[in-house]
Amino acid sequence: MDEELNTEIKDWIKDLKKDRTLRFMNTGTTNYKQLGFTILSLLNTSQTHLFSLENKNPTEEEEEEVRIDIYNLLEMAKHLLPHIEFEFLDRVLREELNEY
């Protein structure tokens, strides 16, 4: 890798560290592995909630509550996705592929 790319990657890492602190602050997680498990738990809970509707005859009010719960869980999962990190990894992989 050339010096310009190294500097750019170091800048990205500095930004990732700032974002990581903000992202992890309210989740109870301290690293990306835990963040992944938290997102997976939110998705699994949403799926379980959906299937719970099939196992009973819910009232319209209960169905609406489940829809709201699932919506809120999925919204939380969306906010936890590490988009900046995904962009960083794409950039690094793209640069690595260009070297070969």
C-alpha positions, 0 to 999 in steps of 0.5 A: 500500500502506498503512503496516501492510502495508509494515511487515509486508512488511519483517518478512517480508523480514527473516525471509526473509534469515535463512532464506535464509542457513540454506537456502543454507549447505549447498547451495553456492548463493548465490542463488535462481537457483542454488538453482532450478538445484540443485533442477532438477538433483536432479529431473533426476538422479532421472528419469535414474536411473529411466530407467536401470532400463529400459535394463538388467536390474538385479538386485533389489539394484540396483533397491533401490539405485536406489530408495534413491538416488531417494528420497534425491535427492527428499528433498533437493529437498523440503528445498530448496524455499523454502516461506517465500518461496512464502508471501511471494510469495502474500501480496504477490500477494494484497495487490496484487490487493486493491488493484485 
